[in-house]
Amino acid sequence: TITNSSCGNSNGIILAAATGGIAPLQYSINGTTFQASTSFNLLAAGNYTLTVRDANLCTRTTNATVINLAAPTITSTSTLSSCFANDGTITAVGNGGTGALQYSKNGVVYQNSPVFTGLAPGPYTITIKDANNCTASVVITHPPYIPMSLLTYKKNAPCNNQFMLDTLKVTQVNGGAS
């Protein structure tokens, strides 16, 4: 029985089962190191030759292939928040993986929708996971609101029918966007 590795990890399992021969039976996946256990764990994707031998050193071999079930990948698009509003959005695009993908903006609570709305400025780590709990993440930064300067315009009085240069003075920072 084969449990494939997932997420690019060495977490595959081969579970052997043999009958016949003279007990005790021993098992190997490399033909040289034998063990009493029928389980081979923490296997990377690849081809393995499974060998069983009995007390008389009679052997039987079979091939087993552990496949790597790839982790999903993620990309995203976003719309920045506007003027002190929590109206930013992030749309994640997940590909690959196994089964339905779920999406999270905090790595704890997952949802089926790839769209996150009502976002304030700040960094977000968008994570997707598949049916094997393989994950992929991307960090999206909604930059803080960059204020525009509130300008007061002071016009100097005319002098001999000519105007002096106008002066602008920053009195308060309160809004804008980059």
Disulfide bonds with the S-S distance in Angstrom:
Cys7-Cys134 1.69
